[in-house]
Amino acid sequence: MTERYEYLPHHLLRHRVRDGASGTEGVLMAVINENVSDSDHPHWTELAYIRAASDREFTTEASNVEPAE
């Protein structure tokens, strides 16, 4: 069995960020290169995990993450 994810470094970890796609702000908790395929053909995506003010985490593409002002 192969690994389905790996943690990646990011300069905004533990900082306040904004999801450029939704405009939601929160703290960047992790960036993970994740195999999101449910078949034998891997499809890797870099996902950012952001904790919003509600204490709920949501994901977005890592490329959508920008510093909050």
PDB file of N, H, CA, C and O in Angstrom:
ATOM      1  N   MET A   1       0.849  -1.181   0.000  1.00  0.00           N
ATOM      2  CA  MET A   1       0.000   0.000   0.000  1.00  0.00           C
ATOM      3  C   MET A   1       0.891   1.239   0.000  1.00  0.00           C
ATOM      4  O   MET A   1       1.869   1.305   0.744  1.00  0.00           O
ATOM      5  N   THR A   2       0.554   2.209  -0.825  1.00  0.00           N
ATOM      6  H   THR A   2      -0.241   2.156  -1.430  1.00  0.00           H
ATOM      7  CA  THR A   2       1.342   3.430  -0.895  1.00  0.00           C
ATOM      8  C   THR A   2       0.724   4.506  -0.010  1.00  0.00           C
ATOM      9  O   THR A   2      -0.463   4.467   0.315  1.00  0.00           O
ATOM     10  N   GLU A   3       1.549   5.453   0.365  1.00  0.00           N
ATOM     11  H   GLU A   3       2.513   5.485   0.101  1.00  0.00           H
ATOM     12  CA  GLU A   3       1.050   6.570   1.158  1.00  0.00           C
ATOM     13  C   GLU A   3       0.073   7.396   0.318  1.00  0.00           C
ATOM     14  O   GLU A   3       0.244   7.538  -0.892  1.00  0.00           O
ATOM     15  N   ARG A   4      -0.945   7.934   0.976  1.00  0.00           N
ATOM     16  H   ARG A   4      -1.084   7.819   1.959  1.00  0.00           H
ATOM     17  CA  ARG A   4      -1.937   8.729   0.270  1.00  0.00           C
ATOM     18  C   ARG A   4      -1.797  10.215   0.555  1.00  0.00           C
ATOM     19  O   ARG A   4      -2.569  11.022   0.038  1.00  0.00           O
ATOM     20  N   TYR A   5      -0.808  10.585   1.381  1.00  0.00           N
ATOM     21  H   TYR A   5      -0.180   9.928   1.800  1.00  0.00           H
ATOM     22  CA  TYR A   5      -0.603  12.005   1.648  1.00  0.00           C
ATOM     23  C   TYR A   5       0.792  12.245   2.198  1.00  0.00           C
ATOM     24  O   TYR A   5       1.451  11.326   2.684  1.00  0.00           O
ATOM     25  N   GLU A   6       1.234  13.499   2.114  1.00  0.00           N
ATOM     26  H   GLU A   6       0.699  14.246   1.720  1.00  0.00           H
ATOM     27  CA  GLU A   6       2.476  13.928   2.743  1.00  0.00           C
ATOM     28  C   GLU A   6       2.329  15.397   3.127  1.00  0.00           C
ATOM     29  O   GLU A   6       1.782  16.195   2.366  1.00  0.00           O
ATOM     30  N   TYR A   7       2.820  15.742   4.312  1.00  0.00           N
ATOM     31  H   TYR A   7       3.264  15.093   4.930  1.00  0.00           H
ATOM     32  CA  TYR A   7       2.784  17.122   4.779  1.00  0.00           C
ATOM     33  C   TYR A   7       3.837  17.932   4.043  1.00  0.00           C
ATOM     34  O   TYR A   7       4.945  17.455   3.797  1.00  0.00           O
ATOM     35  N   LEU A   8       3.478  19.176   3.691  1.00  0.00           N
ATOM     36  H   LEU A   8       2.578  19.564   3.891  1.00  0.00           H
ATOM     37  CA  LEU A   8       4.396  20.059   2.989  1.00  0.00           C
ATOM     38  C   LEU A   8       4.665  21.307   3.825  1.00  0.00           C
ATOM     39  O   LEU A   8       3.784  21.769   4.550  1.00  0.00           O
ATOM     40  N   PRO A   9       5.867  21.849   3.730  1.00  0.00           N
ATOM     41  CA  PRO A   9       6.154  23.109   4.421  1.00  0.00           C
ATOM     42  C   PRO A   9       5.436  24.262   3.702  1.00  0.00           C
ATOM     43  O   PRO A   9       5.213  24.203   2.493  1.00  0.00           O
ATOM     44  N   HIS A  10       5.086  25.283   4.439  1.00  0.00           N
ATOM     45  H   HIS A  10       5.267  25.331   5.422  1.00  0.00           H
ATOM     46  CA  HIS A  10       4.456  26.476   3.856  1.00  0.00           C
ATOM     47  C   HIS A  10       4.802  27.664   4.743  1.00  0.00           C
ATOM     48  O   HIS A  10       4.734  27.568   5.969  1.00  0.00           O
ATOM     49  N   HIS A  11       5.172  28.779   4.131  1.00  0.00           N
ATOM     50  H   HIS A  11       5.227  28.857   3.135  1.00  0.00           H
ATOM     51  CA  HIS A  11       5.614  29.949   4.908  1.00  0.00           C
ATOM     52  C   HIS A  11       4.494  30.606   5.715  1.00  0.00           C
ATOM     53  O   HIS A  11       4.778  31.435   6.579  1.00  0.00           O
ATOM     54  N   LEU A  12       3.241  30.262   5.459  1.00  0.00           N
ATOM     55  H   LEU A  12       3.011  29.588   4.756  1.00  0.00           H
ATOM     56  CA  LEU A  12       2.124  30.865   6.198  1.00  0.00           C
ATOM     57  C   LEU A  12       1.510  29.930   7.242  1.00  0.00           C
ATOM     58  O   LEU A  12       0.458  30.241   7.801  1.00  0.00           O
ATOM     59  N   LEU A  13       2.149  28.795   7.510  1.00  0.00           N
ATOM     60  H   LEU A  13       3.004  28.542   7.056  1.00  0.00           H
ATOM     61  CA  LEU A  13       1.624  27.890   8.538  1.00  0.00           C
ATOM     62  C   LEU A  13       1.478  28.625   9.862  1.00  0.00           C
ATOM     63  O   LEU A  13       2.362  29.376  10.275  1.00  0.00           O
ATOM     64  N   ARG A  14       0.339  28.394  10.521  1.00  0.00           N
ATOM     65  H   ARG A  14      -0.379  27.785  10.186  1.00  0.00           H
ATOM     66  CA  ARG A  14       0.007  29.000  11.825  1.00  0.00           C
ATOM     67  C   ARG A  14      -0.187  30.522  11.745  1.00  0.00           C
ATOM     68  O   ARG A  14      -0.166  31.209  12.766  1.00  0.00           O
ATOM     69  N   HIS A  15      -0.375  31.038  10.529  1.00  0.00           N
ATOM     70  H   HIS A  15      -0.393  30.480   9.699  1.00  0.00           H
ATOM     71  CA  HIS A  15      -0.670  32.460  10.349  1.00  0.00           C
ATOM     72  C   HIS A  15      -2.093  32.625   9.839  1.00  0.00           C
ATOM     73  O   HIS A  15      -2.693  31.692   9.304  1.00  0.00           O
ATOM     74  N   ARG A  16      -2.616  33.824  10.014  1.00  0.00           N
ATOM     75  H   ARG A  16      -2.128  34.581  10.449  1.00  0.00           H
ATOM     76  CA  ARG A  16      -3.956  34.143   9.531  1.00  0.00           C
ATOM     77  C   ARG A  16      -3.906  34.292   8.010  1.00  0.00           C
ATOM     78  O   ARG A  16      -3.085  35.033   7.470  1.00  0.00           O
ATOM     79  N   VAL A  17      -4.807  33.568   7.332  1.00  0.00           N
ATOM     80  H   VAL A  17      -5.474  32.966   7.771  1.00  0.00           H
ATOM     81  CA  VAL A  17      -4.836  33.558   5.870  1.00  0.00           C
ATOM     82  C   VAL A  17      -6.267  33.736   5.367  1.00  0.00           C
ATOM     83  O   VAL A  17      -7.234  33.677   6.126  1.00  0.00           O
ATOM     84  N   ARG A  18      -6.360  33.954   4.075  1.00  0.00           N
ATOM     85  H   ARG A  18      -5.574  34.002   3.458  1.00  0.00           H
ATOM     86  CA  ARG A  18      -7.666  34.052   3.399  1.00  0.00           C
ATOM     87  C   ARG A  18      -7.672  33.042   2.257  1.00  0.00           C
ATOM     88  O   ARG A  18      -6.687  32.878   1.537  1.00  0.00           O
ATOM     89  N   ASP A  19      -8.800  32.379   2.116  1.00  0.00           N
ATOM     90  H   ASP A  19      -9.601  32.512   2.701  1.00  0.00           H
ATOM     91  CA  ASP A  19      -9.026  31.512   0.961  1.00  0.00           C
ATOM     92  C   ASP A  19      -9.491  32.414  -0.168  1.00  0.00           C
ATOM     93  O   ASP A  19     -10.603  32.940  -0.125  1.00  0.00           O
ATOM     94  N   GLY A  20      -8.659  32.597  -1.171  1.00  0.00           N
ATOM     95  H   GLY A  20      -7.755  32.170  -1.207  1.00  0.00           H
ATOM     96  CA  GLY A  20      -8.993  33.475  -2.284  1.00  0.00           C
ATOM     97  C   GLY A  20     -10.234  33.044  -3.047  1.00  0.00           C
ATOM     98  O   GLY A  20     -10.891  33.878  -3.670  1.00  0.00           O
ATOM     99  N   ALA A  21     -10.566  31.771  -3.012  1.00  0.00           N
ATOM    100  H   ALA A  21     -10.032  31.094  -2.505  1.00  0.00           H
ATOM    101  CA  ALA A  21     -11.747  31.267  -3.726  1.00  0.00           C
ATOM    102  C   ALA A  21     -13.049  31.644  -3.035  1.00  0.00           C
ATOM    103  O   ALA A  21     -14.018  32.011  -3.699  1.00  0.00           O
ATOM    104  N   SER A  22     -13.082  31.557  -1.696  1.00  0.00           N
ATOM    105  H   SER A  22     -12.294  31.259  -1.157  1.00  0.00           H
ATOM    106  CA  SER A  22     -14.329  31.814  -0.966  1.00  0.00           C
ATOM    107  C   SER A  22     -14.310  33.121  -0.179  1.00  0.00           C
ATOM    108  O   SER A  22     -15.363  33.636   0.197  1.00  0.00           O
ATOM    109  N   GLY A  23     -13.113  33.658   0.071  1.00  0.00           N
ATOM    110  H   GLY A  23     -12.258  33.239  -0.234  1.00  0.00           H
ATOM    111  CA  GLY A  23     -12.993  34.861   0.887  1.00  0.00           C
ATOM    112  C   GLY A  23     -13.003  34.585   2.379  1.00  0.00           C
ATOM    113  O   GLY A  23     -12.912  35.519   3.176  1.00  0.00           O
ATOM    114  N   THR A  24     -13.113  33.322   2.776  1.00  0.00           N
ATOM    115  H   THR A  24     -13.187  32.563   2.129  1.00  0.00           H
ATOM    116  CA  THR A  24     -13.137  32.952   4.186  1.00  0.00           C
ATOM    117  C   THR A  24     -11.738  33.062   4.780  1.00  0.00           C
ATOM    118  O   THR A  24     -10.752  32.686   4.147  1.00  0.00           O
ATOM    119  N   GLU A  25     -11.663  33.585   6.008  1.00  0.00           N
ATOM    120  H   GLU A  25     -12.465  33.891   6.522  1.00  0.00           H
ATOM    121  CA  GLU A  25     -10.379  33.730   6.682  1.00  0.00           C
ATOM    122  C   GLU A  25     -10.261  32.742   7.832  1.00  0.00           C
ATOM    123  O   GLU A  25     -11.260  32.276   8.380  1.00  0.00           O
ATOM    124  N   GLY A  26      -9.022  32.434   8.184  1.00  0.00           N
ATOM    125  H   GLY A  26      -8.210  32.813   7.739  1.00  0.00           H
ATOM    126  CA  GLY A  26      -8.746  31.546   9.293  1.00  0.00           C
ATOM    127  C   GLY A  26      -7.252  31.360   9.446  1.00  0.00           C
ATOM    128  O   GLY A  26      -6.462  32.110   8.873  1.00  0.00           O
ATOM    129  N   VAL A  27      -6.866  30.361  10.217  1.00  0.00           N
ATOM    130  H   VAL A  27      -7.508  29.751  10.682  1.00  0.00           H
ATOM    131  CA  VAL A  27      -5.454  30.057  10.464  1.00  0.00           C
ATOM    132  C   VAL A  27      -5.082  28.833   9.642  1.00  0.00           C
ATOM    133  O   VAL A  27      -5.770  27.813   9.674  1.00  0.00           O
ATOM    134  N   LEU A  28      -3.975  28.951   8.900  1.00  0.00           N
ATOM    135  H   LEU A  28      -3.416  29.780   8.874  1.00  0.00           H
ATOM    136  CA  LEU A  28      -3.500  27.826   8.099  1.00  0.00           C
ATOM    137  C   LEU A  28      -2.899  26.775   9.023  1.00  0.00           C
ATOM    138  O   LEU A  28      -1.900  27.029   9.695  1.00  0.00           O
ATOM    139  N   MET A  29      -3.506  25.603   9.053  1.00  0.00           N
ATOM    140  H   MET A  29      -4.318  25.396   8.507  1.00  0.00           H
ATOM    141  CA  MET A  29      -3.086  24.542   9.960  1.00  0.00           C
ATOM    142  C   MET A  29      -2.134  23.544   9.302  1.00  0.00           C
ATOM    143  O   MET A  29      -1.243  23.010   9.962  1.00  0.00           O
ATOM    144  N   ALA A  30      -2.316  23.293   8.013  1.00  0.00           N
ATOM    145  H   ALA A  30      -3.040  23.727   7.477  1.00  0.00           H
ATOM    146  CA  ALA A  30      -1.464  22.325   7.316  1.00  0.00           C
ATOM    147  C   ALA A  30      -1.636  22.479   5.814  1.00  0.00           C
ATOM    148  O   ALA A  30      -2.669  22.941   5.328  1.00  0.00           O
ATOM    149  N   VAL A  31      -0.599  22.080   5.097  1.00  0.00           N
ATOM    150  H   VAL A  31       0.240  21.705   5.492  1.00  0.00           H
ATOM    151  CA  VAL A  31      -0.680  21.920   3.648  1.00  0.00           C
ATOM    152  C   VAL A  31      -0.243  20.492   3.377  1.00  0.00           C
ATOM    153  O   VAL A  31       0.825  20.059   3.811  1.00  0.00           O
ATOM    154  N   ILE A  32      -1.082  19.771   2.654  1.00  0.00           N
ATOM    155  H   ILE A  32      -1.950  20.123   2.302  1.00  0.00           H
ATOM    156  CA  ILE A  32      -0.850  18.345   2.450  1.00  0.00           C
ATOM    157  C   ILE A  32      -0.970  18.013   0.969  1.00  0.00           C
ATOM    158  O   ILE A  32      -1.936  18.404   0.314  1.00  0.00           O
ATOM    159  N   ASN A  33       0.006  17.297   0.451  1.00  0.00           N
ATOM    160  H   ASN A  33       0.791  16.979   0.983  1.00  0.00           H
ATOM    161  CA  ASN A  33      -0.063  16.753  -0.893  1.00  0.00           C
ATOM    162  C   ASN A  33      -0.810  15.438  -0.762  1.00  0.00           C
ATOM    163  O   ASN A  33      -0.291  14.469  -0.208  1.00  0.00           O
ATOM    164  N   GLU A  34      -2.035  15.413  -1.278  1.00  0.00           N
ATOM    165  H   GLU A  34      -2.457  16.200  -1.728  1.00  0.00           H
ATOM    166  CA  GLU A  34      -2.939  14.302  -1.013  1.00  0.00           C
ATOM    167  C   GLU A  34      -3.341  13.595  -2.299  1.00  0.00           C
ATOM    168  O   GLU A  34      -3.645  14.237  -3.304  1.00  0.00           O
ATOM    169  N   ASN A  35      -3.340  12.276  -2.257  1.00  0.00           N
ATOM    170  H   ASN A  35      -3.093  11.754  -1.441  1.00  0.00           H
ATOM    171  CA  ASN A  35      -3.843  11.476  -3.368  1.00  0.00           C
ATOM    172  C   ASN A  35      -5.363  11.428  -3.227  1.00  0.00           C
ATOM    173  O   ASN A  35      -5.885  10.734  -2.354  1.00  0.00           O
ATOM    174  N   VAL A  36      -6.065  12.156  -4.074  1.00  0.00           N
ATOM    175  H   VAL A  36      -5.641  12.720  -4.782  1.00  0.00           H
ATOM    176  CA  VAL A  36      -7.521  12.254  -3.967  1.00  0.00           C
ATOM    177  C   VAL A  36      -8.247  11.294  -4.906  1.00  0.00           C
ATOM    178  O   VAL A  36      -9.468  11.358  -5.050  1.00  0.00           O
ATOM    179  N   SER A  37      -7.488  10.410  -5.540  1.00  0.00           N
ATOM    180  H   SER A  37      -6.496  10.358  -5.424  1.00  0.00           H
ATOM    181  CA  SER A  37      -8.079   9.448  -6.462  1.00  0.00           C
ATOM    182  C   SER A  37      -8.664   8.267  -5.700  1.00  0.00           C
ATOM    183  O   SER A  37      -8.129   7.858  -4.669  1.00  0.00           O
ATOM    184  N   ASP A  38      -9.751   7.727  -6.202  1.00  0.00           N
ATOM    185  H   ASP A  38     -10.186   8.059  -7.039  1.00  0.00           H
ATOM    186  CA  ASP A  38     -10.307   6.515  -5.612  1.00  0.00           C
ATOM    187  C   ASP A  38     -10.074   5.311  -6.529  1.00  0.00           C
ATOM    188  O   ASP A  38     -10.702   4.263  -6.378  1.00  0.00           O
ATOM    189  N   SER A  39      -9.158   5.490  -7.479  1.00  0.00           N
ATOM    190  H   SER A  39      -8.648   6.341  -7.601  1.00  0.00           H
ATOM    191  CA  SER A  39      -8.831   4.390  -8.398  1.00  0.00           C
ATOM    192  C   SER A  39      -7.356   4.038  -8.250  1.00  0.00           C
ATOM    193  O   SER A  39      -6.667   4.552  -7.369  1.00  0.00           O
ATOM    194  N   ASP A  40      -6.887   3.164  -9.115  1.00  0.00           N
ATOM    195  H   ASP A  40      -7.447   2.747  -9.831  1.00  0.00           H
ATOM    196  CA  ASP A  40      -5.481   2.754  -9.092  1.00  0.00           C
ATOM    197  C   ASP A  40      -4.559   3.800  -9.705  1.00  0.00           C
ATOM    198  O   ASP A  40      -3.338   3.682  -9.603  1.00  0.00           O
ATOM    199  N   HIS A  41      -5.125   4.816 -10.336  1.00  0.00           N
ATOM    200  H   HIS A  41      -6.117   4.912 -10.419  1.00  0.00           H
ATOM    201  CA  HIS A  41      -4.340   5.872 -10.971  1.00  0.00           C
ATOM    202  C   HIS A  41      -4.300   7.082 -10.038  1.00  0.00           C
ATOM    203  O   HIS A  41      -5.312   7.766  -9.879  1.00  0.00           O
ATOM    204  N   PRO A  42      -3.153   7.357  -9.421  1.00  0.00           N
ATOM    205  CA  PRO A  42      -3.080   8.444  -8.442  1.00  0.00           C
ATOM    206  C   PRO A  42      -3.325   9.821  -9.052  1.00  0.00           C
ATOM    207  O   PRO A  42      -2.927  10.099 -10.184  1.00  0.00           O
ATOM    208  N   HIS A  43      -3.974  10.656  -8.294  1.00  0.00           N
ATOM    209  H   HIS A  43      -4.298  10.431  -7.375  1.00  0.00           H
ATOM    210  CA  HIS A  43      -4.174  12.066  -8.654  1.00  0.00           C
ATOM    211  C   HIS A  43      -3.838  12.879  -7.407  1.00  0.00           C
ATOM    212  O   HIS A  43      -4.614  12.917  -6.452  1.00  0.00           O
ATOM    213  N   TRP A  44      -2.678  13.526  -7.428  1.00  0.00           N
ATOM    214  H   TRP A  44      -2.048  13.495  -8.204  1.00  0.00           H
ATOM    215  CA  TRP A  44      -2.180  14.257  -6.267  1.00  0.00           C
ATOM    216  C   TRP A  44      -2.580  15.720  -6.345  1.00  0.00           C
ATOM    217  O   TRP A  44      -2.476  16.346  -7.399  1.00  0.00           O
ATOM    218  N   THR A  45      -3.039  16.261  -5.224  1.00  0.00           N
ATOM    219  H   THR A  45      -3.124  15.753  -4.367  1.00  0.00           H
ATOM    220  CA  THR A  45      -3.456  17.661  -5.119  1.00  0.00           C
ATOM    221  C   THR A  45      -2.911  18.238  -3.823  1.00  0.00           C
ATOM    222  O   THR A  45      -2.920  17.576  -2.786  1.00  0.00           O
ATOM    223  N   GLU A  46      -2.434  19.484  -3.890  1.00  0.00           N
ATOM    224  H   GLU A  46      -2.426  20.022  -4.733  1.00  0.00           H
ATOM    225  CA  GLU A  46      -1.969  20.168  -2.684  1.00  0.00           C
ATOM    226  C   GLU A  46      -3.154  20.884  -2.047  1.00  0.00           C
ATOM    227  O   GLU A  46      -3.681  21.851  -2.598  1.00  0.00           O
ATOM    228  N   LEU A  47      -3.566  20.395  -0.875  1.00  0.00           N
ATOM    229  H   LEU A  47      -3.138  19.609  -0.427  1.00  0.00           H
ATOM    230  CA  LEU A  47      -4.697  20.954  -0.158  1.00  0.00           C
ATOM    231  C   LEU A  47      -4.230  21.710   1.077  1.00  0.00           C
ATOM    232  O   LEU A  47      -3.346  21.256   1.804  1.00  0.00           O
ATOM    233  N   ALA A  48      -4.834  22.865   1.299  1.00  0.00           N
ATOM    234  H   ALA A  48      -5.551  23.234   0.708  1.00  0.00           H
ATOM    235  CA  ALA A  48      -4.574  23.649   2.506  1.00  0.00           C
ATOM    236  C   ALA A  48      -5.727  23.420   3.470  1.00  0.00           C
ATOM    237  O   ALA A  48      -6.894  23.460   3.081  1.00  0.00           O
ATOM    238  N   TYR A  49      -5.390  23.181   4.724  1.00  0.00           N
ATOM    239  H   TYR A  49      -4.441  23.148   5.040  1.00  0.00           H
ATOM    240  CA  TYR A  49      -6.385  23.019   5.783  1.00  0.00           C
ATOM    241  C   TYR A  49      -6.392  24.296   6.606  1.00  0.00           C
ATOM    242  O   TYR A  49      -5.388  24.652   7.221  1.00  0.00           O
ATOM    243  N   ILE A  50      -7.525  24.982   6.616  1.00  0.00           N
ATOM    244  H   ILE A  50      -8.342  24.692   6.116  1.00  0.00           H
ATOM    245  CA  ILE A  50      -7.659  26.271   7.287  1.00  0.00           C
ATOM    246  C   ILE A  50      -8.705  26.144   8.385  1.00  0.00           C
ATOM    247  O   ILE A  50      -9.797  25.625   8.154  1.00  0.00           O
ATOM    248  N   ARG A  51      -8.370  26.618   9.576  1.00  0.00           N
ATOM    249  H   ARG A  51      -7.483  27.040   9.764  1.00  0.00           H
ATOM    250  CA  ARG A  51      -9.315  26.618  10.700  1.00  0.00           C
ATOM    251  C   ARG A  51      -9.966  27.991  10.775  1.00  0.00           C
ATOM    252  O   ARG A  51      -9.300  28.993  11.036  1.00  0.00           O
ATOM    253  N   ALA A  52     -11.271  28.026  10.545  1.00  0.00           N
ATOM    254  H   ALA A  52     -11.812  27.212  10.333  1.00  0.00           H
ATOM    255  CA  ALA A  52     -12.036  29.272  10.566  1.00  0.00           C
ATOM    256  C   ALA A  52     -12.338  29.685  12.011  1.00  0.00           C
ATOM    257  O   ALA A  52     -12.045  28.943  12.948  1.00  0.00           O
ATOM    258  N   ALA A  53     -12.918  30.862  12.180  1.00  0.00           N
ATOM    259  H   ALA A  53     -13.156  31.465  11.418  1.00  0.00           H
ATOM    260  CA  ALA A  53     -13.251  31.380  13.514  1.00  0.00           C
ATOM    261  C   ALA A  53     -14.208  30.454  14.264  1.00  0.00           C
ATOM    262  O   ALA A  53     -14.226  30.457  15.495  1.00  0.00           O
ATOM    263  N   SER A  54     -14.991  29.674  13.553  1.00  0.00           N
ATOM    264  H   SER A  54     -14.976  29.672  12.553  1.00  0.00           H
ATOM    265  CA  SER A  54     -15.937  28.736  14.165  1.00  0.00           C
ATOM    266  C   SER A  54     -15.235  27.498  14.738  1.00  0.00           C
ATOM    267  O   SER A  54     -15.890  26.631  15.316  1.00  0.00           O
ATOM    268  N   ASP A  55     -13.909  27.411  14.583  1.00  0.00           N
ATOM    269  H   ASP A  55     -13.377  28.116  14.113  1.00  0.00           H
ATOM    270  CA  ASP A  55     -13.094  26.256  14.976  1.00  0.00           C
ATOM    271  C   ASP A  55     -13.291  25.052  14.066  1.00  0.00           C
ATOM    272  O   ASP A  55     -12.797  23.965  14.368  1.00  0.00           O
ATOM    273  N   ARG A  56     -13.995  25.225  12.972  1.00  0.00           N
ATOM    274  H   ARG A  56     -14.396  26.108  12.727  1.00  0.00           H
ATOM    275  CA  ARG A  56     -14.141  24.153  11.990  1.00  0.00           C
ATOM    276  C   ARG A  56     -13.093  24.350  10.910  1.00  0.00           C
ATOM    277  O   ARG A  56     -12.839  25.475  10.478  1.00  0.00           O
ATOM    278  N   GLU A  57     -12.489  23.260  10.479  1.00  0.00           N
ATOM    279  H   GLU A  57     -12.695  22.347  10.831  1.00  0.00           H
ATOM    280  CA  GLU A  57     -11.493  23.333   9.420  1.00  0.00           C
ATOM    281  C   GLU A  57     -12.146  23.050   8.078  1.00  0.00           C
ATOM    282  O   GLU A  57     -13.081  22.256   7.975  1.00  0.00           O
ATOM    283  N   PHE A  58     -11.635  23.712   7.060  1.00  0.00           N
ATOM    284  H   PHE A  58     -10.876  24.357   7.144  1.00  0.00           H
ATOM    285  CA  PHE A  58     -12.079  23.456   5.696  1.00  0.00           C
ATOM    286  C   PHE A  58     -10.844  23.375   4.813  1.00  0.00           C
ATOM    287  O   PHE A  58      -9.761  23.809   5.207  1.00  0.00           O
ATOM    288  N   THR A  59     -11.007  22.825   3.631  1.00  0.00           N
ATOM    289  H   THR A  59     -11.887  22.472   3.312  1.00  0.00           H
ATOM    290  CA  THR A  59      -9.890  22.691   2.706  1.00  0.00           C
ATOM    291  C   THR A  59     -10.115  23.564   1.481  1.00  0.00           C
ATOM    292  O   THR A  59     -11.243  23.877   1.099  1.00  0.00           O
ATOM    293  N   THR A  60      -9.002  23.939   0.889  1.00  0.00           N
ATOM    294  H   THR A  60      -8.086  23.685   1.199  1.00  0.00           H
ATOM    295  CA  THR A  60      -8.996  24.640  -0.382  1.00  0.00           C
ATOM    296  C   THR A  60      -7.695  24.286  -1.081  1.00  0.00           C
ATOM    297  O   THR A  60      -6.780  23.759  -0.447  1.00  0.00           O
ATOM    298  N   GLU A  61      -7.597  24.557  -2.340  1.00  0.00           N
ATOM    299  H   GLU A  61      -8.340  24.985  -2.855  1.00  0.00           H
ATOM    300  CA  GLU A  61      -6.329  24.329  -3.037  1.00  0.00           C
ATOM    301  C   GLU A  61      -5.285  25.229  -2.425  1.00  0.00           C
ATOM    302  O   GLU A  61      -5.564  26.387  -2.114  1.00  0.00           O
ATOM    303  N   ALA A  62      -4.090  24.715  -2.250  1.00  0.00           N
ATOM    304  H   ALA A  62      -3.863  23.775  -2.502  1.00  0.00           H
ATOM    305  CA  ALA A  62      -3.017  25.490  -1.622  1.00  0.00           C
ATOM    306  C   ALA A  62      -2.732  26.773  -2.392  1.00  0.00           C
ATOM    307  O   ALA A  62      -2.317  27.768  -1.799  1.00  0.00           O
ATOM    308  N   SER A  63      -2.945  26.765  -3.680  1.00  0.00           N
ATOM    309  H   SER A  63      -3.282  25.956  -4.162  1.00  0.00           H
ATOM    310  CA  SER A  63      -2.696  27.955  -4.499  1.00  0.00           C
ATOM    311  C   SER A  63      -3.691  29.080  -4.206  1.00  0.00           C
ATOM    312  O   SER A  63      -3.456  30.220  -4.608  1.00  0.00           O
ATOM    313  N   ASN A  64      -4.796  28.786  -3.516  1.00  0.00           N
ATOM    314  H   ASN A  64      -4.987  27.860  -3.190  1.00  0.00           H
ATOM    315  CA  ASN A  64      -5.789  29.807  -3.165  1.00  0.00           C
ATOM    316  C   ASN A  64      -5.438  30.561  -1.886  1.00  0.00           C
ATOM    317  O   ASN A  64      -6.076  31.565  -1.571  1.00  0.00           O
ATOM    318  N   VAL A  65      -4.430  30.093  -1.142  1.00  0.00           N
ATOM    319  H   VAL A  65      -3.911  29.277  -1.398  1.00  0.00           H
ATOM    320  CA  VAL A  65      -4.100  30.678   0.154  1.00  0.00           C
ATOM    321  C   VAL A  65      -3.305  31.974  -0.022  1.00  0.00           C
ATOM    322  O   VAL A  65      -2.312  32.025  -0.747  1.00  0.00           O
ATOM    323  N   GLU A  66      -3.771  33.007   0.658  1.00  0.00           N
ATOM    324  H   GLU A  66      -4.578  32.966   1.247  1.00  0.00           H
ATOM    325  CA  GLU A  66      -3.058  34.293   0.655  1.00  0.00           C
ATOM    326  C   GLU A  66      -3.074  34.869   2.067  1.00  0.00           C
ATOM    327  O   GLU A  66      -3.964  34.540   2.852  1.00  0.00           O
ATOM    328  N   PRO A  67      -2.113  35.718   2.404  1.00  0.00           N
ATOM    329  CA  PRO A  67      -2.108  36.311   3.742  1.00  0.00           C
ATOM    330  C   PRO A  67      -3.357  37.153   3.971  1.00  0.00           C
ATOM    331  O   PRO A  67      -3.812  37.847   3.062  1.00  0.00           O
ATOM    332  N   ALA A  68      -3.909  37.099   5.168  1.00  0.00           N
ATOM    333  H   ALA A  68      -3.540  36.535   5.906  1.00  0.00           H
ATOM    334  CA  ALA A  68      -5.050  37.952   5.520  1.00  0.00           C
ATOM    335  C   ALA A  68      -4.512  39.313   5.910  1.00  0.00           C
ATOM    336  O   ALA A  68      -3.408  39.431   6.442  1.00  0.00           O
ATOM    337  N   GLU A  69      -5.293  40.326   5.642  1.00  0.00           N
ATOM    338  H   GLU A  69      -6.189  40.230   5.209  1.00  0.00           H
ATOM    339  CA  GLU A  69      -4.837  41.688   5.961  1.00  0.00           C
ATOM    340  C   GLU A  69      -5.348  42.153   7.283  1.00  0.00           C
ATOM    341  O   GLU A  69      -5.056  43.274   7.698  1.00  0.00           O
TER     342      GLU A  69
END
